[in-house]
């Protein structure tokens, strides 16, 4: 099992599962600006995201940012599948969505989401969000 206590002492791999191509591109650009040693992997939907995560040849990411509103498999369904898998369960999942519904955020945290964050609208806000999450101490 990974030790999430000292993430700032090494590079990090961040997986973003989001159907919006522009959001994926901006997120990865900003992740690199936060720290050039970070690796950003993007996947366009929940089904492919789960396939990537369940493939044991792929290294588990340090964080999963997960869009909530996606066609096919929703972010909530994807989160539920991640948290049912003992290998994936310890990876912090940050729900990253346009939703600002407080009841929904509580429900997602009860399903195992580490954070529920509304998608920022500007690159500076994305930078702040990513640097905040990567700077947290996780356990």
C-alpha positions in Angstrom: 0.0 0.0 0.0 1.3 3.5 -0.8 2.4 5.9 1.8 0.6 9.2 1.1 2.3 11.1 4.0 5.3 12.5 2.2 4.2 13.2 -1.3 6.0 16.5 -1.5 9.4 14.6 -1.3 9.0 13.0 -4.8 7.3 13.4 -8.1 3.6 12.7 -8.4 1.4 11.1 -11.0 -2.1 12.7 -11.3 -4.9 11.0 -13.3 -7.7 13.2 -14.6 -10.8 11.4 -15.9 -12.9 14.1 -17.7 -14.8 14.1 -21.0 -14.0 17.8 -21.8 -10.8 17.9 -23.9 -10.2 21.6 -23.1 -10.4 21.0 -19.4 -8.0 18.0 -19.7 -5.5 20.1 -21.6 -5.6 23.1 -19.2 -5.4 20.8 -16.2 -2.2 19.1 -17.4 -0.6 22.3 -18.4 -1.2 23.7 -14.9 -0.1 20.5 -13.2 3.3 20.9 -15.0 3.5 24.5 -13.9 2.9 23.5 -10.3 5.9 21.2 -10.5 7.7 20.1 -13.7 8.3 16.6 -12.1 4.6 15.9 -12.0 3.1 13.5 -14.5 -0.4 14.1 -15.7 -2.4 11.4 -17.4 -5.8 12.1 -18.9 -8.6 9.8 -19.9 -11.8 10.9 -21.5 -14.4 8.7 -19.8 -15.1 6.6 -16.8 -15.0 3.2 -18.5 -11.6 3.8 -20.0 -10.4 5.3 -16.7 -11.4 2.2 -14.8 -9.8 0.0 -17.4 -6.5 2.0 -17.0 -6.7 1.8 -13.2 -7.5 -1.9 -13.1 -4.6 -2.8 -15.4 -2.0 -3.9 -13.0 0.8 -3.1 -15.5 0.0 0.6 -15.0 1.4 2.3 -11.9 -1.3 3.7 -9.7 -1.6 7.5 -9.7 -1.0 9.4 -6.5 -4.3 11.3 -7.1 -7.4 10.8 -9.2 -9.3 13.9 -10.3 -12.7 12.8 -11.5 -15.3 14.7 -13.4 -18.9 14.0 -12.2 -20.9 14.7 -15.4 -19.7 12.4 -18.1 -21.7 10.4 -20.7 -21.9 6.7 -20.3 -20.5 6.0 -16.9 -20.9 8.9 -14.5 -18.2 10.1 -12.1 -20.3 8.8 -9.2 -20.4 5.3 -10.8 -16.7 5.5 -11.5 -16.0 6.5 -7.9 -18.1 3.7 -6.5 -16.1 1.2 -8.7 -12.8 2.7 -7.6 -13.7 2.4 -3.9 -14.9 -1.2 -4.2 -11.5 -2.2 -5.5 -9.0 -2.9 -2.7 -6.0 -2.0 -4.8 -7.5 1.3 -5.9 -9.4 2.3 -2.7 -6.4 4.0 -1.0 -5.9 6.5 -3.9 -7.4 9.9 -3.0 -10.2 10.8 -5.5 -11.0 14.4 -5.9 -14.4 15.0 -7.6 -13.7 17.8 -10.0 -17.0 19.1 -11.5 -19.1 22.0 -12.5 -21.7 21.0 -9.9 -22.0 23.1 -6.8 -24.6 21.0 -5.1 -23.8 20.6 -1.4 -26.0 17.6 -0.8 -24.3 15.9 -3.8 -20.8 16.7 -2.4 -21.8 15.1 1.0 -23.1 12.0 -0.7 -19.8 11.7 -2.8 -17.7 12.1 0.3 -19.7 9.4 1.9 -18.9 7.2 -1.1 -15.2 7.8 -0.5 -14.3 11.0 -2.3 -11.4 12.8 -0.6 -12.6 16.2 -1.8 -15.4 17.7 -3.9 -14.2 20.7 -5.9 -16.0 22.9 -8.3 -14.1 23.3 -11.6 -12.3 26.7 -11.7 -13.0 28.9 -14.6 -9.5 30.5 -15.0 -6.0 29.0 -15.3 -4.9 30.8 -12.1 -7.7 29.1 -10.2 -6.8 25.7 -11.6 -3.2 26.4 -10.5 -4.3 27.2 -7.0 -6.5 24.1 -6.8 -3.8 21.7 -8.0 -1.1 23.2 -5.8 -3.5 23.0 -2.8 -4.3 19.4 -3.4 -0.7 18.3 -4.1 0.4 20.2 -1.0 -2.0 18.4 1.4 -0.9 15.6 3.7 -2.9 12.5 2.9 -3.4 9.4 4.9 
